[in-house]
Amino acid sequence: MPQPKTATLDVLAPNFKRRLSGVTSTVIRLVPLQAETLPIAAVGPVMPDHVPHVPLSALLTMSRKGPSGARVWHARRNIEMLGGLALKHILRKELKLMFTSASQRHHTGLTKWLITQMDAVVATSAKTAAYLDRPATVIHHGIDADQFSPTADKSALRAELNLPETGTLIGCYGRIRAQKGTDVFVDAMIATLPNHPEAYGLVMGRATDQHKDFEQGLKDKVAAAGLSDRILFLPEVPVWEMAKYYQVLDLYIAPQRWEGFGLTPLEAMACGAPSIATRVGAFEELIAEGETGTLVDPGDLDQMIAATQAILSDPTRLTTWSENARQRVLDQFQLHQEADALIKIYRDLLAG
C-alpha cells in the first residue's frame, strides 16, 4: 500500500527494534486500525506493507510541525522515549510525548526520569500502573474478536490440523522456556491425563537456542511417562494461523512465572476456550475468577494440578466458563476498544 508522508501525520508510533516482540505486535495490530480514524504511522526499520509506516531517516527531514501543530510521539520502550526527547530538544520538532508501560517491576533511575518527561502515560494494567511514580491511564490490550472467534465445526478443524477429533484438548502456547512455565504445564498434564483418558495436552511454540535443552528435557519427561501420544509438541505456525489452534481447544492454560501483559488467555477466551492462568501480568484483570476460568500462584504445580483436575471433572462448569469467556472479551477486550481509548489521548494532546 502507498505509505504516508511525514508532513501529513499527527501521530508517530515508533518501533525501533527489528526482532518480533510484544511491542512490535502491538504496533502492527493497532496502527492500521487507528489510521482509519486519524493520520498515524509507525516508525521503524521493519514493518509489514499493510501497516502505514515511515522510515527512521524520514524523522530527520520531517517538518517541525504536523497538520495539527505538535505531533504525538507514542513510545513504548526507553529507546523510543529517548528518541522522542532527541527529536524534540535537539532537532526542535514540536512533539507531545506519550509512553505506554507494560512493565511490572520497579523502574531504574533512567526509566523513572524518562517517564517524568512524558506529557501522557498509559499503563496496560492496574498492576503495571502501581509501579509508576505518576498517574497513568490504564488501557488494556485488546484483540481482533473477528479473527479470534469460535469455529462452527470444531471436529472438522481438528481433523484439518491433524489433531484428535474427539476428547478434551488443553493448550499451552508461546515461547518454550522456564519463564513461560512450560514445565509446569507439562508436569500438570503428566499428573492429570492418566485420570482423564479423553484429554490431550498441546504445547506449541518455539524454543530459542538457549532453551533447546529445556525443551528436550520436557519431551524426554513426557516419553518416560508414556504420554508422547497424548502430550503433543506442535511446530510453531505463523501468527495468522494461530486462531485455528485456539478454536480447537476446550481449555487453555497460561502457566507463566512472569509476564508483562499476556495476550494468549484473551485469544483463547475469544475462541470460546476458558483459561487457567497464573497471577502474573494482567491475568488477574483478564480472567473473571470462577466465571471465565480460574487463577493459581505462579510456579505452584500442586495448585495447577488441582485446578486442572477440578475443571476436567466438571464438564457442566467447563461449558459455562466457555460460554462466558467469549462474551467477556466482546464486552471488555476488543482491539477497537484499545485503539479508541488511545486515540482519545492523542486528540487531547493534539488539542492541548
N, C-alpha and C positions, 0 to 999 in steps of 0.2 A: 504494500500500500504506500502511497506517497507520504513522505514524512514531513512534519510541520517545520516551519522556520521559527527560530527563537523569538523573532520580533512579534509573533502572533500569540505567544504563550503567556498566560497568567501564573501558571504553577509548574514548577520543575520538581520531579521526583527522582533524585539521584540514586544510582545503584552502582557503586564503584568496583565491586568485585566481579571477577569473571566466573568463578565457580558457582554452581547452583547452591542456593541456601534458602532459608526461610524468608529472608528479606527479598531475595530475587523473586521467589514465588509470589510474595505479596504484591510486589510492583507489577509483575506480569498479569496478575489477576485483576488488580484494581484499576490500573491506568486506562486500559481500553474502555472500561465501563464509565469511568469518570469523564473520559474525553467526549462522551455523548452529551455531557452537560456543560462543561466549561473547557477552555483551552489549557490542556495539561499534556506534558510529555515526560517520559523517563529520560534520564541522562546516564550514559554509561558505555562501557566498551563492548558489551554483548547484550543484545535484546532481540527477541523474535520479531519478524517483519510485521506481525499483526499488532504489535504494541507501538503506539506513537512514541517516537524517541528521537533524540538529537545526540550527536557525538560529543564527547568531552571537549574536543577542540572548539566547538561552537560557543562554549562559555566565554572564551577569551574575547571573542569579537561581537558578542550579542550586545544589543542596545542597553544603555544604562537603565532605562525604564521599560516596563511592559505596557500592554494596551490599557491596563487599568491603573498605571502608576507603578508602584513597587510590586515585584513578583513575590510569590510564595516559594520558598525553598524547603521542601519537606524531607528532612534527613531521617534515617533510621539506624545509622551507625555513627560512631565517633568520627571516623574519617570523613563522613559526609557533613557532619556539623562543622568540622574544621574547614572543609571545602567551602561551605556557605559563608563562614566568617571571612575567609580569604577573599572571596568574591565581593563581599560587602565592604570590607575595610581596606583592602589593598587595591582591588580593581574598581572600587567605588560604584558597584552595581547596587541599585536600590532593591533590597530584599527584605521580606519578612521571614524570619527563621522559625521553623517548626521542627519538632523532634517527636518521634514515636519510640517509646521504650517498651521492650518486651522482657527485660532482664529482671530476675527475681533474686537479687543479691545486692549487697551494699556496694555502691559505686566507688571507683577510685577518685582521687582528688581531681584528676584531669576531667573525668566524665562529669563530676559534680559541677566543675567550673563551666564546662561547655553548656550544660543544661541551663545554668543561670543566664547565659547569653541568648537563649531562645525566646521568641515572642509568644510561642504557644507550645505546650507539651501535652502529648497523648500517652496514655498507658493502655496496654492491651488487656489488662485485667485489674481488678481491685487489688489483688495481691502484689502485682507489679507497682501499682501506684503507691503502695505503702512503703516502698523502698526509695521513693523520691523525696527530696527535701523541699519541694514546692508543689502547689496544687497542679493536678493534671486531670484532663478529661478522659474517662475510661470509655474506650471503644473496642469492643470485642471483634476479633476477626470473624468474617462470615464466609460462607461457601456458596457455590452455584447450585441451588437446590433443584434446578432443571437437569443439570448434568448428573448430580448425585441424587438419585431418586429410586424408589423400589422398582424392580422388574416385574412384568406381568407373568412371566413363566420362569420361576427360579430353577426348576428341574432342567429345562431346556438350556438355560445359560450354563448351569453346572456341566452338562454334557459337552457344550461348546468349549468349555475351558478344561476339559478332561479331569473334572473333579467328581467325587462321589455324588450320584444323582439323588440319593436319599440320605437321611440322617442329619444330625446337627453339625454344622460347620462353625468352628470357632477360630477367628482370625487374629493375627498379631502382625501388623505391617510397619515397615520403617527400617532404618539402619539397624544392622545386627551388631550390637555391642553391649557391654555391661551397662553403660549409662541408660540405654533404652530398655533395660530389664528383660531382654530376650531370654536370658537364662531362667528368670522367674516364670515366664510363660511356659517354657519347655518343661521345667520341673513340675509346674502345676498340672500340665497335661499328662505327664508320666504318672502322677498320683491320681488323677481324676478319670482318665479314659478307661482303665480296667473296670471301673464301676458303671460306666456308661458306654456299652458296646456299640451304640448307634452314633457316637460322636467322633469327630475328627478335629485335629488341630492343624492350622495352616500358618506357616511362617513365610513371610515374603519380605524381601529387602536385600540390600547389598552390604556385604562386609568389606570394608576397605582393607588394604594390605595389612595394616597393623592389627586388624581384628579377625584375620583369616583363621588363626589358631583357635580363637574363641568360638567361631562358627563351627569349625571342625569338631571341637570338643562337644558341642551340643549335639551334632549329628551322631557322634560316637556314643553319647549317653542314650540317645533315642534307640539306636541299634541294640545296645546292650540290654535295654528294657524290652526288646522285641516288639517295638511300636513303629518301626520305619514305614509300615503301610498305613498308619493312622495319624502320625505327626509328619506332615509333608512340608518339605522345604521347597518353595516355589521360586523360580527365577524372577528377578526384578523385571518389571514391564514399564513401558513409557507412561508418563503421568496421564496422558489422555486415555489410557486403557484402564486406569485404576478403578474407576467407578464400577466396572463389571465385577471386580473382585470383592467389593463391598456388597454389591447386590446379591451375591450368592450366600452371604453369611447369615447365621441366626444369632450370633453373639460376637462381639468384638472385645478384645482385652488390650488395654493400654497399660503396660506394667512398668513404665518409666521410673527410674530413680531420680531423674532431674529432667525438667522440660521448661522451655521458655514460655510457650503457649500450648501448642499441641493441637493440630487440626484433625488428626485421624479419628478421634471419637465422634466429632461432628460429621465427618464424611460418612462414617458408618451409620450414625443415627439418621442422617438424611435418607439413607437407603433402607431404613427400617430395621437396622441391627442395633440393639441396645448395647451399652458398654459397662464393663467392669474396669475401673481405672484407679490409678494411684492418686494420692493427694499431692500432686505436683502441678506446675504450670497453672493453666486456667481450668483444669479439670473439675475442680470443686464448683466453678461457676457455670460450667457447660452441662454437667450432669445433674439432674434432679434426683436426689437420693431416694431410692425406693419407688421411683416413678418411671425413669428412663434408664436406670442402671443403678450401680452402687459403687462405693469408693472404699479403698483399702489403703493402708500405710505403705509407702514405697519400700521395696525390698523385703516385705513381710510375706514369706512364702506360705506360712500357715493361714494367714488371712485370705490370700489369693485362692488357695485350695478350697477353703471353707465357702467363700463367696461363689466360686465356680460350681462346686458340688450342689450348693443350695439352689441355684437357679436352674441347673440342669435337671434337678429332681422336682421342679415345679413348672411344668410346661404352660399351665394357665397364666402364671405370673410372667413368664418369658414372653408370651403372646401380648399381654397387656403392656409390658415395657416396650415391645416392638412398635405397637400402635402409638404409644405416647412419644417415642423418640423422634419420629418424623415430624410430628406436629410441633415439638419444642424447637426444632431447627427452623421450621417455617415461621414460627412466632418471633424468634429472637436472634437467629444467627444466619440470616441470609446475606449474601455478598452485597446486594444493593443497599442493605441497611448500613453496613460498614462504609460503603462508598458515600452514601448520602450524609452520614454523620461527619465524615472528613470534609466533604465539600462545604458543609455549613461553616466549619472553622476556616477553610480557605477564604470563603466570602467575607467572613467577619474581619479577617486580617487584611484582605484587599480593600475593604471599606474603611478600615481604620487608618 
